[in-house]
Amino acid sequence: MQLFFHDWFTAHVSSWNTDSHCAFRIDRAPTEAPPPSARSPLFRFKRPHPPTPDFGCASAGRSFALEIAEAAAGGGRAACARGGQAAGGDGAENTQPLFGHQICTAMEVSPQAPSKDAYCAAMVLSGAGDALGYRNQRWEYCTSGPQIHQELQEMGGLGQICVSLPDWPVSDDTVLHLATAEALATGKNGEPLLQELASRYVEAMKDMDGRKPGPTSILGTSQLRPEEPGGYRIPFNPSATGCGAAMRSMCIGLRYPHPSDLTTLVQVSVESGRMTHHHPTGYLGALASALFTAYAVQGLPLERWGLGLLKTLPLALEYIQSTAADSDLNVGSWAYFQEKWEWYLSERGLASGQGPARFPSAYGPAERDVIYKTFSLDGWAGRSGHDAPMIAYDALLGAGDSWAELCSRAMFHGGDSDSTGVIAASCWGLAHGFRGVPEGNHQKLEYRDRMVAAAGNLYDLAWGQKPV
């Protein structure tokens, strides 16, 4: 069945008055997303439900990706330019950034393979972004971006930081991201893959001393029953709106990077996300992180990513409706994620997928603390499934090829800075590799060897060949 998607969205602009101060938070239960104020036209869109999927590549993904590719190329055929070393290339480093390159409009022509180094940078720098934003709990729970920047300056700046134990551990974000990556690296598909993911999430929760896992992740993993039929699904949770699914899902885009993989990417990200965060605001964050990572691999211009996410939501909704797992409760809570992203894209002038992004004239650390809060569900910026990838995306749009600027925007702010950092750094690494990143920021990173190994295995599975 071939599916065609249309633009169903309009901008919904809202604002909140916020203030900020520096404090150290304790764990708290997430709050429920507000119910939709009106039924979106999306919910009136009906098609026959597909059979239970087997995570194969479907024509739906090809159709959607073709539409996005044509939009990215302005309706014309574009070259599939790649940053980094390409399969069959001469092995020389290409210093051209990945973001901004156009992609092929003919979907029978697959993007050229990126280098293994790009995958390695995506995994390793995601861990570095996590550790930097976390700073052993200190910066994740500081509500003042200016204070974080002041402390950074007093330490001698980013280049003087050696991210290593005991002072710079990774948080629960990276431990769970590695669990996702290593499950995907087994090469399993369908229900065996979902059981593998559930098993590894349960196991990962044994490695949380000092890493501050969220209450929803703790609850969700306690409800999983790996190896039992359907034991990877838990009940719908109206409070499961946090970012715990988004922060661990970038590697799904590394495993399923091709436009023709879209259906599989949607299914795996939704199912893995709702293993702990069974609420659309939570698990659609997993879809956003995975999709943005795949877009980075494909070379889709950054300005198109938000539009692409919105155009993918109907596919995710149809999958949810087809699985008969609390589908009515999911549909009833669907609107917030979509409407908030519509609002954000309108604010940045990207509702049509055309750039450049529009930023406030004053947008330093203090201003970002205030504005990031307007992205949020409950005043803690980056804490929820919709706004962790949103802040990461905002940082990518503004950072260009500067690692220091990316860290300033994504890791050093007064919100859930490790979760926004882990997402942003993964996508940035695909574009720029380790160029401009101080070696001390990643060479002695906790679990670095596991990240490198997972990156290589995901590369082999995604591209069907040994890394060049």
C-alpha angles and dihedrals in degrees: 000000000000116000128199122200129209137194108272099164139099128181119270110192122196135154140199130206108235140173132196140211136163116265139136114246130212123218115283136179115262119249127240119260113249114260115257112271092217137007110267118230084241090074092057091058107104132181132160108280115250120236119267103293125240094204093255125144111273136192090245090072092047092051094050094044091050090054092050093044092052090050091049091052094046091247095304134100113270134192118256096236115183133198117226128011116340128208108272091015129129094260095242117140113256110212094196112114117244097224114087097031115126122234132223117278093207106080093200085071108074121211114263114262116265119226123275086239090064090056090046091052091049092056099038097044091048086060091046091050089051095049093046094049091045101045091186091306095308100100099032088062098040111103096199121081092188090055091051090051090049092051090047090053091049088054090057098262135284094303091062096056117104105197102212142113137320098021101034110039122164115253131230087282095072095038090057093040089055089049089056093045095048092048091051090046091064088075093231121148138196119004094348088060092049091050089049091051092049092049093050093047090054091048093047091059088070088067099059104104106136093356099101103225114199121255093243092054090049092050095043096050090048088060096050118105106193116201092022115108106270090358091139092072126081131187122279111273118202090201097050095103097120131116098252093109095043094052095058102043109075092098090062086070089051091053095045105030101142122097088236089058094065097106091050092046090053094049096046095045093048094046095044091044096053092050083088106003106048096176126090094240088056105040096037084063086064089052091050094051093047094045094048090051091051089049089053090053091048093048095238108168111260093238089065098054099086093048089048091054092052091049090051096054094082089057090051091047092051090051091050091050091049096054098061090218103137088313095162092053090048094049091048091056097040103096102071097066093048096044094048092053090048088053093048094049090049090051091053095043091244102114090115094042092250122125169244100085115239114230130182113268090240110045109149127134095286094047092046091054089058096042096044088057089060087060091056136095098218107011097273103108116226094008096113135067095251100045103041090069089036094059090042089053092046089052093049091051091054103035102062111182095335116113090190092054091047090053091048092054103034106028106027106057136104097262139064089320101170092054094050090043096052091055098042095046093052093056092041091052091057090055101042108014113206094325110137094004113126109241090231090063093067117002095088096031116147111260092007092142091055090050092052092047093049091049092054094048093048090049092054092048095046098045101031096230143077113275114268 
